[in-house]
Amino acid sequence: MPVKNLKDLPKAHLHLHLEGAMRPATLTEFCERYKIKRPIDTRGKQFSNFVAFNEVYKAASDSIRTRQDLARVIQEVAEDAAEDGATWIEPAFDADRYTILRADRTLRLFETPYEGWLFALEAARNASEKTGVGISFISAIDRTRPIEQANERAKLTSNLISSRKHQITVKNINGGKPYPGIVGLGLHGNEEGYPPEIFAEAFRIVTKKVEALSIPHAGEIAPTPGKGPESVEKAIDILNASRIQHGVLAIQDDVLIGKIKEKNICLDVCPSSNIQLSVFPNIQAHPLPLLIESGVSCSLGSDDPLLFGPSLLDEFELCREQMRLSDNTLAQLARNSFKYSGAPKIIVEKGLRDIDAWLN
């Protein structure tokens, strides 16, 4: 029986950081253009710790020096998603990053985060028009910045979602009807010293006022050994998580696994990222098969392909070849990516139908 082409498996991409999805060649070009040192190539390499990873991520983000650069990254991320067989993506985006005047810059990209968001949403509309890939951002809070900034980001996110200015309309997506350009609020960055409870007010601002998803990172790298499940549980109890980015350390607590299933929470899992950040020693030790076997809903993501290497399609190939997941299981991961996304009903239903057709 011929092996099914995983590129043809319809999928959504729910765990992806915008700058971390920049093409390596684009990063090189930007660094050469602006005469700045290119960050080291970390694809396929182990990071010594999360701080080391974060330093490379920030250096790559700093290569984006103009609005045109940012629009190009959004366009190329959509093109690469289409190459992977994805029809819907939810990249994490932090507009605050582009309102900071850095020592080696003469100008900010935007005077305010609001201005940055309007630009990113228009760039996403243009990218979707050209590629047919629907884009809805996760408004991402950086844990390490002042809590006041997190609350301001939450208020802006809430205001954008409640207004029509966050909506995107593309002729060949969602039947030409407007769909949300921001799907919800995220939380990322080093967990150590920045537990979920600090951000309770920010998530309350968004999820209580508007229809939005709570999508925090949790249970990726435990601040102290054995505390990974606690991070996930607090993200559920305090932040009312709809999905959890990573969440893989929940495997250490059977009671928590039951809670995740009971509350119907999806874990957006990125195996290669977990290995290269030394969350698990190798792919054979990764708990994705156990999570699936336990009945937890999971989706697959690439996290930061610029830094880690594998694309979304590569992650599916990895799960088939090294985890020995069956086509039925891979199809279920793809189904989850639509079912737990913030995509409009038309896109979700088409994705599920097309997955069934791929299997049959």
TORDRENTI-145728 format. One record per residue (C-alpha): residue in three letters; chain; z, y, x. Coordinates in steps of 0.2 Angstrom, whole numbers, plus 5000, padded with zeros to 4 digits. Each point is the difference from the previous one (the first is absolute). Example, Ala and Ser with C-alpha at 12.3 -4.5 7.8 and 13.67 -1.06 7.14 Angstrom:
<vovos>
+-----+---+------+------+------+
!   r ! c !    w !    v !    u !
+-----+---+------+------+------+
! Ala ! A ! 5039 ! 4978 ! 5062 !
! Ser ! A ! 4997 ! 5017 ! 5006 !
+-----+---+------+------+------+
</vovos>
This chain:
<vovos>
+-----+---+------+------+------+
!   r ! c !    w !    v !    u !
+-----+---+------+------+------+
! Met ! A ! 5000 ! 5000 ! 5000 !
! Pro ! A ! 4995 ! 5017 ! 5008 !
! Val ! A ! 5014 ! 5012 ! 5005 !
! Lys ! A ! 5001 ! 5015 ! 4988 !
! Asn ! A ! 4997 ! 5016 ! 5008 !
! Leu ! A ! 5016 ! 5010 ! 5000 !
! Lys ! A ! 4991 ! 5017 ! 5001 !
! Asp ! A ! 4993 ! 4996 ! 4983 !
! Leu ! A ! 5018 ! 4997 ! 4993 !
! Pro ! A ! 5003 ! 5016 ! 4990 !
! Lys ! A ! 5016 ! 5008 ! 5006 !
! Ala ! A ! 5010 ! 5016 ! 5000 !
! His ! A ! 5009 ! 5007 ! 5015 !
! Leu ! A ! 5018 ! 5006 ! 4996 !
! His ! A ! 5008 ! 5001 ! 5017 !
! Leu ! A ! 4990 ! 5012 ! 5012 !
! His ! A ! 5005 ! 5016 ! 5009 !
! Leu ! A ! 4986 ! 5012 ! 5000 !
! Glu ! A ! 5001 ! 5006 ! 5019 !
! Gly ! A ! 5004 ! 4982 ! 5005 !
! Ala ! A ! 4984 ! 4995 ! 4992 !
! Met ! A ! 4989 ! 5011 ! 5011 !
! Arg ! A ! 4986 ! 4992 ! 5010 !
! Pro ! A ! 5004 ! 4998 ! 5018 !
! Ala ! A ! 4983 ! 5008 ! 5005 !
! Thr ! A ! 5004 ! 5015 ! 4989 !
! Leu ! A ! 5017 ! 5002 ! 5008 !
! Thr ! A ! 4991 ! 4999 ! 5017 !
! Glu ! A ! 4987 ! 5013 ! 4994 !
! Phe ! A ! 5014 ! 5012 ! 4994 !
! Cys ! A ! 5010 ! 4999 ! 5016 !
! Glu ! A ! 4984 ! 5003 ! 5011 !
! Arg ! A ! 4995 ! 5015 ! 4989 !
! Tyr ! A ! 5017 ! 5008 ! 5000 !
! Lys ! A ! 5004 ! 4995 ! 5018 !
! Ile ! A ! 5016 ! 4991 ! 4996 !
! Lys ! A ! 5006 ! 4984 ! 5007 !
! Arg ! A ! 4995 ! 4985 ! 4990 !
! Pro ! A ! 5015 ! 4989 ! 4994 !
! Ile ! A ! 5000 ! 4983 ! 5008 !
! Asp ! A ! 4990 ! 4986 ! 4992 !
! Thr ! A ! 5014 ! 4989 ! 4992 !
! Arg ! A ! 4989 ! 4989 ! 4990 !
! Gly ! A ! 5006 ! 4982 ! 5002 !
! Lys ! A ! 5015 ! 5005 ! 5011 !
! Gln ! A ! 5019 ! 4999 ! 4996 !
! Phe ! A ! 5010 ! 5016 ! 4998 !
! Ser ! A ! 5016 ! 5000 ! 5008 !
! Asn ! A ! 5008 ! 5008 ! 4985 !
! Phe ! A ! 4996 ! 5011 ! 4985 !
! Val ! A ! 5003 ! 5016 ! 5009 !
! Ala ! A ! 4986 ! 4995 ! 5012 !
! Phe ! A ! 4989 ! 4997 ! 4986 !
! Asn ! A ! 5004 ! 5016 ! 4991 !
! Glu ! A ! 4996 ! 5010 ! 5016 !
! Val ! A ! 4982 ! 4993 ! 5001 !
! Tyr ! A ! 4998 ! 5003 ! 4981 !
! Lys ! A ! 5005 ! 5018 ! 5002 !
! Ala ! A ! 4989 ! 5002 ! 5015 !
! Ala ! A ! 4985 ! 4993 ! 4991 !
! Ser ! A ! 5003 ! 5012 ! 4985 !
! Asp ! A ! 5001 ! 5015 ! 5011 !
! Ser ! A ! 4981 ! 4997 ! 5005 !
! Ile ! A ! 4996 ! 5006 ! 4982 !
! Arg ! A ! 4997 ! 5018 ! 5004 !
! Thr ! A ! 4989 ! 5007 ! 4986 !
! Arg ! A ! 4998 ! 4997 ! 4981 !
! Gln ! A ! 4983 ! 4992 ! 5004 !
! Asp ! A ! 5009 ! 4988 ! 5011 !
! Leu ! A ! 5012 ! 4995 ! 4986 !
! Ala ! A ! 4985 ! 4998 ! 4987 !
! Arg ! A ! 4991 ! 4989 ! 5013 !
! Val ! A ! 5015 ! 4989 ! 5001 !
! Ile ! A ! 5001 ! 4998 ! 4982 !
! Gln ! A ! 4982 ! 4996 ! 4998 !
! Glu ! A ! 5000 ! 4987 ! 5014 !
! Val ! A ! 5016 ! 4992 ! 4993 !
! Ala ! A ! 4990 ! 4998 ! 4983 !
! Glu ! A ! 4985 ! 4993 ! 5009 !
! Asp ! A ! 5010 ! 4987 ! 5010 !
! Ala ! A ! 5009 ! 4995 ! 4983 !
! Ala ! A ! 4983 ! 4997 ! 4993 !
! Glu ! A ! 4995 ! 4989 ! 5015 !
! Asp ! A ! 5016 ! 4990 ! 4997 !
! Gly ! A ! 4995 ! 4997 ! 4982 !
! Ala ! A ! 5013 ! 5012 ! 4993 !
! Thr ! A ! 4996 ! 5010 ! 4984 !
! Trp ! A ! 5017 ! 5009 ! 4999 !
! Ile ! A ! 5011 ! 5007 ! 5014 !
! Glu ! A ! 5017 ! 5009 ! 5000 !
! Pro ! A ! 5002 ! 5008 ! 5017 !
! Ala ! A ! 5017 ! 5009 ! 5004 !
! Phe ! A ! 4997 ! 5018 ! 5004 !
! Asp ! A ! 5012 ! 5014 ! 5006 !
! Ala ! A ! 4993 ! 5017 ! 4997 !
! Asp ! A ! 5015 ! 5008 ! 5009 !
! Arg ! A ! 4994 ! 4993 ! 5016 !
! Tyr ! A ! 4985 ! 5013 ! 5000 !
! Thr ! A ! 5010 ! 5015 ! 4996 !
! Ile ! A ! 5010 ! 5000 ! 5016 !
! Leu ! A ! 4994 ! 5013 ! 5014 !
! Arg ! A ! 5001 ! 4990 ! 5016 !
! Ala ! A ! 5002 ! 5007 ! 5017 !
! Asp ! A ! 4982 ! 4995 ! 5005 !
! Arg ! A ! 4992 ! 5006 ! 4984 !
! Thr ! A ! 4994 ! 5017 ! 4995 !
! Leu ! A ! 4999 ! 4996 ! 4981 !
! Arg ! A ! 5008 ! 4989 ! 4987 !
! Leu ! A ! 4988 ! 4990 ! 4990 !
! Phe ! A ! 5008 ! 5006 ! 4984 !
! Glu ! A ! 5013 ! 5014 ! 4996 !
! Thr ! A ! 5009 ! 4989 ! 4988 !
! Pro ! A ! 5001 ! 4982 ! 4995 !
! Tyr ! A ! 4993 ! 5004 ! 4983 !
! Glu ! A ! 4984 ! 5007 ! 5008 !
! Gly ! A ! 5000 ! 4984 ! 5011 !
! Trp ! A ! 5001 ! 4989 ! 4985 !
! Leu ! A ! 4986 ! 5009 ! 4991 !
! Phe ! A ! 4989 ! 4998 ! 5015 !
! Ala ! A ! 5004 ! 4981 ! 5002 !
! Leu ! A ! 4997 ! 4997 ! 4982 !
! Glu ! A ! 4983 ! 5008 ! 5000 !
! Ala ! A ! 4996 ! 4991 ! 5016 !
! Ala ! A ! 5005 ! 4983 ! 4992 !
! Arg ! A ! 4988 ! 5004 ! 4985 !
! Asn ! A ! 4986 ! 5003 ! 5012 !
! Ala ! A ! 5003 ! 4984 ! 5009 !
! Ser ! A ! 5002 ! 4990 ! 4984 !
! Glu ! A ! 4983 ! 5008 ! 4994 !
! Lys ! A ! 4991 ! 4994 ! 5015 !
! Thr ! A ! 5009 ! 4982 ! 5002 !
! Gly ! A ! 5004 ! 4995 ! 4983 !
! Val ! A ! 5018 ! 4997 ! 5006 !
! Gly ! A ! 5014 ! 5007 ! 4989 !
! Ile ! A ! 5013 ! 5010 ! 5009 !
! Ser ! A ! 5018 ! 5004 ! 4994 !
! Phe ! A ! 5012 ! 5006 ! 5013 !
! Ile ! A ! 5018 ! 4996 ! 5002 !
! Ser ! A ! 5010 ! 5016 ! 5004 !
! Ala ! A ! 5010 ! 4995 ! 5015 !
! Ile ! A ! 5017 ! 5006 ! 5005 !
! Asp ! A ! 5004 ! 4999 ! 5018 !
! Arg ! A ! 5018 ! 4994 ! 5001 !
! Thr ! A ! 5004 ! 5009 ! 5016 !
! Arg ! A ! 4997 ! 5017 ! 4994 !
! Pro ! A ! 5013 ! 5011 ! 4991 !
! Ile ! A ! 5005 ! 4994 ! 4983 !
! Glu ! A ! 4996 ! 5017 ! 4993 !
! Gln ! A ! 4982 ! 4997 ! 5005 !
! Ala ! A ! 5000 ! 4983 ! 4991 !
! Asn ! A ! 5006 ! 5008 ! 4984 !
! Glu ! A ! 4987 ! 5014 ! 5001 !
! Arg ! A ! 4987 ! 4987 ! 5003 !
! Ala ! A ! 5006 ! 4991 ! 4985 !
! Lys ! A ! 4999 ! 5015 ! 4989 !
! Leu ! A ! 4982 ! 5004 ! 5006 !
! Thr ! A ! 4995 ! 4982 ! 4997 !
! Ser ! A ! 5007 ! 5001 ! 4982 !
! Asn ! A ! 4992 ! 5016 ! 4997 !
! Leu ! A ! 4983 ! 4994 ! 5006 !
! Ile ! A ! 5001 ! 4984 ! 4990 !
! Ser ! A ! 5005 ! 5010 ! 4984 !
! Ser ! A ! 4985 ! 5011 ! 5002 !
! Arg ! A ! 4982 ! 4996 ! 4999 !
! Lys ! A ! 4997 ! 5007 ! 5017 !
! His ! A ! 5004 ! 4983 ! 5007 !
! Gln ! A ! 4987 ! 4990 ! 4990 !
! Ile ! A ! 4984 ! 4994 ! 5007 !
! Thr ! A ! 4984 ! 4998 ! 4991 !
! Val ! A ! 4986 ! 4990 ! 5007 !
! Lys ! A ! 4984 ! 4994 ! 4990 !
! Asn ! A ! 5000 ! 4982 ! 5005 !
! Ile ! A ! 5019 ! 4997 ! 5000 !
! Asn ! A ! 5011 ! 4997 ! 4985 !
! Gly ! A ! 4986 ! 5003 ! 4988 !
! Gly ! A ! 4998 ! 5018 ! 5006 !
! Lys ! A ! 5018 ! 5004 ! 4993 !
! Pro ! A ! 5013 ! 5009 ! 5010 !
! Tyr ! A ! 5012 ! 4989 ! 5010 !
! Pro ! A ! 5016 ! 5005 ! 5010 !
! Gly ! A ! 4997 ! 5006 ! 5017 !
! Ile ! A ! 5019 ! 4997 ! 5004 !
! Val ! A ! 5007 ! 4984 ! 4995 !
! Gly ! A ! 5018 ! 5002 ! 5004 !
! Leu ! A ! 5013 ! 5004 ! 5013 !
! Gly ! A ! 5003 ! 4991 ! 5017 !
! Leu ! A ! 5012 ! 5000 ! 5014 !
! His ! A ! 4997 ! 4995 ! 5018 !
! Gly ! A ! 5006 ! 5002 ! 5017 !
! Asn ! A ! 5014 ! 4993 ! 5010 !
! Glu ! A ! 5013 ! 4992 ! 4989 !
! Glu ! A ! 5014 ! 5001 ! 5012 !
! Gly ! A ! 5012 ! 5014 ! 4995 !
! Tyr ! A ! 4989 ! 5004 ! 4984 !
! Pro ! A ! 5005 ! 4988 ! 4986 !
! Pro ! A ! 4993 ! 5000 ! 4983 !
! Glu ! A ! 5015 ! 5009 ! 4992 !
! Ile ! A ! 4996 ! 5016 ! 5009 !
! Phe ! A ! 4984 ! 5001 ! 4991 !
! Ala ! A ! 5007 ! 4997 ! 4982 !
! Glu ! A ! 4997 ! 5017 ! 4994 !
! Ala ! A ! 4982 ! 5001 ! 5006 !
! Phe ! A ! 4995 ! 4985 ! 4991 !
! Arg ! A ! 5010 ! 5005 ! 4985 !
! Ile ! A ! 4990 ! 5016 ! 4999 !
! Val ! A ! 4983 ! 4991 ! 5000 !
! Thr ! A ! 5003 ! 4984 ! 4990 !
! Lys ! A ! 5011 ! 5008 ! 4986 !
! Lys ! A ! 4988 ! 5014 ! 4997 !
! Val ! A ! 4983 ! 4993 ! 5001 !
! Glu ! A ! 4991 ! 4983 ! 4999 !
! Ala ! A ! 5000 ! 4995 ! 5018 !
! Leu ! A ! 5004 ! 4985 ! 5011 !
! Ser ! A ! 5014 ! 4999 ! 5012 !
! Ile ! A ! 4993 ! 4992 ! 5016 !
! Pro ! A ! 5013 ! 5001 ! 5014 !
! His ! A ! 4999 ! 4991 ! 5017 !
! Ala ! A ! 5015 ! 4988 ! 5001 !
! Gly ! A ! 5005 ! 4984 ! 5008 !
! Glu ! A ! 4988 ! 5002 ! 5015 !
! Ile ! A ! 5011 ! 5003 ! 5015 !
! Ala ! A ! 5018 ! 4998 ! 4996 !
! Pro ! A ! 5011 ! 5014 ! 5008 !
! Thr ! A ! 5013 ! 4987 ! 5005 !
! Pro ! A ! 4997 ! 4981 ! 5000 !
! Gly ! A ! 5002 ! 4992 ! 4983 !
! Lys ! A ! 4998 ! 5017 ! 4991 !
! Gly ! A ! 4982 ! 4997 ! 4994 !
! Pro ! A ! 5004 ! 4993 ! 4983 !
! Glu ! A ! 5012 ! 5015 ! 4997 !
! Ser ! A ! 4986 ! 5012 ! 5003 !
! Val ! A ! 4989 ! 4992 ! 4987 !
! Glu ! A ! 5014 ! 4998 ! 4987 !
! Lys ! A ! 5004 ! 5019 ! 5002 !
! Ala ! A ! 4982 ! 5004 ! 4998 !
! Ile ! A ! 5000 ! 4991 ! 4984 !
! Asp ! A ! 5017 ! 5006 ! 4993 !
! Ile ! A ! 5000 ! 5018 ! 5006 !
! Leu ! A ! 4982 ! 5004 ! 5001 !
! Asn ! A ! 4994 ! 4990 ! 4986 !
! Ala ! A ! 4986 ! 4992 ! 5010 !
! Ser ! A ! 4984 ! 4995 ! 4991 !
! Arg ! A ! 4993 ! 4992 ! 5016 !
! Ile ! A ! 5008 ! 4999 ! 5017 !
! Gln ! A ! 4990 ! 5002 ! 5016 !
! His ! A ! 5004 ! 4986 ! 5011 !
! Gly ! A ! 5016 ! 4993 ! 4992 !
! Val ! A ! 4998 ! 4984 ! 5011 !
! Leu ! A ! 5018 ! 4999 ! 5006 !
! Ala ! A ! 5005 ! 4996 ! 4982 !
! Ile ! A ! 4996 ! 4982 ! 5004 !
! Gln ! A ! 5017 ! 5000 ! 5008 !
! Asp ! A ! 5009 ! 5001 ! 4983 !
! Asp ! A ! 4996 ! 4988 ! 4986 !
! Val ! A ! 5010 ! 5010 ! 4987 !
! Leu ! A ! 4989 ! 5015 ! 5005 !
! Ile ! A ! 4984 ! 4990 ! 4998 !
! Gly ! A ! 5005 ! 4996 ! 4982 !
! Lys ! A ! 5003 ! 5018 ! 4997 !
! Ile ! A ! 4983 ! 5005 ! 5006 !
! Lys ! A ! 4992 ! 4987 ! 4989 !
! Glu ! A ! 5011 ! 5005 ! 4985 !
! Lys ! A ! 4995 ! 5018 ! 5002 !
! Asn ! A ! 4982 ! 4996 ! 5003 !
! Ile ! A ! 4999 ! 5010 ! 5016 !
! Cys ! A ! 4985 ! 4997 ! 5012 !
! Leu ! A ! 5002 ! 5000 ! 5019 !
! Asp ! A ! 4985 ! 5008 ! 5009 !
! Val ! A ! 5000 ! 4988 ! 5015 !
! Cys ! A ! 4992 ! 5004 ! 5017 !
! Pro ! A ! 5001 ! 4984 ! 5011 !
! Ser ! A ! 4992 ! 5007 ! 5016 !
! Ser ! A ! 5010 ! 5016 ! 5000 !
! Asn ! A ! 5016 ! 4989 ! 4998 !
! Ile ! A ! 4996 ! 4990 ! 5015 !
! Gln ! A ! 4995 ! 5014 ! 5011 !
! Leu ! A ! 5016 ! 5009 ! 4996 !
! Ser ! A ! 5010 ! 4984 ! 5004 !
! Val ! A ! 5007 ! 4998 ! 4982 !
! Phe ! A ! 4995 ! 4982 ! 5003 !
! Pro ! A ! 4995 ! 4991 ! 5016 !
! Asn ! A ! 4983 ! 4993 ! 4995 !
! Ile ! A ! 4989 ! 4998 ! 4985 !
! Gln ! A ! 5007 ! 4982 ! 4997 !
! Ala ! A ! 5017 ! 5008 ! 4997 !
! His ! A ! 4994 ! 5013 ! 4988 !
! Pro ! A ! 5008 ! 4997 ! 4982 !
! Leu ! A ! 4985 ! 5004 ! 4990 !
! Pro ! A ! 4997 ! 4982 ! 4995 !
! Leu ! A ! 5018 ! 4998 ! 4995 !
! Leu ! A ! 5001 ! 5016 ! 4990 !
! Ile ! A ! 4984 ! 4994 ! 4990 !
! Glu ! A ! 5008 ! 4982 ! 4998 !
! Ser ! A ! 5016 ! 5008 ! 4994 !
! Gly ! A ! 4990 ! 5009 ! 4986 !
! Val ! A ! 5001 ! 5018 ! 5007 !
! Ser ! A ! 4984 ! 5010 ! 4997 !
! Cys ! A ! 4992 ! 5007 ! 5016 !
! Ser ! A ! 4985 ! 5010 ! 5005 !
! Leu ! A ! 4992 ! 5000 ! 5017 !
! Gly ! A ! 4998 ! 5016 ! 5010 !
! Ser ! A ! 4995 ! 5005 ! 5017 !
! Asp ! A ! 5013 ! 5014 ! 5002 !
! Asp ! A ! 4992 ! 5010 ! 5015 !
! Pro ! A ! 4984 ! 4991 ! 5007 !
! Leu ! A ! 4998 ! 5014 ! 5013 !
! Leu ! A ! 5016 ! 4995 ! 5008 !
! Phe ! A ! 5001 ! 4981 ! 4996 !
! Gly ! A ! 4981 ! 4995 ! 4999 !
! Pro ! A ! 4997 ! 4989 ! 4985 !
! Ser ! A ! 4992 ! 5007 ! 4985 !
! Leu ! A ! 5004 ! 4995 ! 4982 !
! Leu ! A ! 4986 ! 4987 ! 5001 !
! Asp ! A ! 5007 ! 4994 ! 5017 !
! Glu ! A ! 5017 ! 4997 ! 4991 !
! Phe ! A ! 4992 ! 4989 ! 4987 !
! Glu ! A ! 4991 ! 4990 ! 5013 !
! Leu ! A ! 5017 ! 4999 ! 5010 !
! Cys ! A ! 5009 ! 4993 ! 4985 !
! Arg ! A ! 4986 ! 4987 ! 4997 !
! Glu ! A ! 4998 ! 4994 ! 5018 !
! Gln ! A ! 5018 ! 5001 ! 5007 !
! Met ! A ! 5011 ! 4999 ! 4985 !
! Arg ! A ! 4988 ! 4988 ! 4991 !
! Leu ! A ! 5001 ! 5009 ! 4984 !
! Ser ! A ! 4988 ! 4992 ! 4987 !
! Asp ! A ! 4986 ! 5010 ! 4991 !
! Asn ! A ! 5011 ! 5000 ! 4984 !
! Thr ! A ! 5014 ! 5007 ! 5009 !
! Leu ! A ! 4990 ! 5014 ! 5009 !
! Ala ! A ! 4992 ! 5004 ! 4983 !
! Gln ! A ! 5018 ! 5002 ! 4993 !
! Leu ! A ! 5004 ! 5012 ! 5014 !
! Ala ! A ! 4984 ! 5010 ! 4995 !
! Arg ! A ! 5005 ! 4999 ! 4981 !
! Asn ! A ! 5017 ! 5007 ! 5004 !
! Ser ! A ! 4992 ! 5015 ! 5010 !
! Phe ! A ! 4992 ! 5005 ! 4983 !
! Lys ! A ! 5014 ! 4995 ! 4988 !
! Tyr ! A ! 5013 ! 5010 ! 5010 !
! Ser ! A ! 4989 ! 5015 ! 5005 !
! Gly ! A ! 5000 ! 5017 ! 4991 !
! Ala ! A ! 4981 ! 4997 ! 4996 !
! Pro ! A ! 4994 ! 5004 ! 4983 !
! Lys ! A ! 4999 ! 4985 ! 4987 !
! Ile ! A ! 4981 ! 4999 ! 5001 !
! Ile ! A ! 5000 ! 4998 ! 5019 !
! Val ! A ! 5014 ! 4987 ! 5000 !
! Glu ! A ! 4992 ! 4990 ! 4986 !
! Lys ! A ! 4983 ! 5000 ! 5009 !
! Gly ! A ! 5009 ! 4995 ! 5017 !
! Leu ! A ! 5008 ! 4985 ! 4991 !
! Arg ! A ! 4984 ! 4994 ! 4992 !
! Asp ! A ! 4991 ! 5002 ! 5016 !
! Ile ! A ! 5013 ! 4990 ! 5009 !
! Asp ! A ! 4999 ! 4986 ! 4988 !
! Ala ! A ! 4981 ! 5000 ! 5002 !
! Trp ! A ! 5002 ! 4999 ! 5019 !
! Leu ! A ! 5011 ! 4984 ! 4998 !
! Asn ! A ! 4988 ! 4992 ! 4988 !
+-----+---+------+------+------+
</vovos>
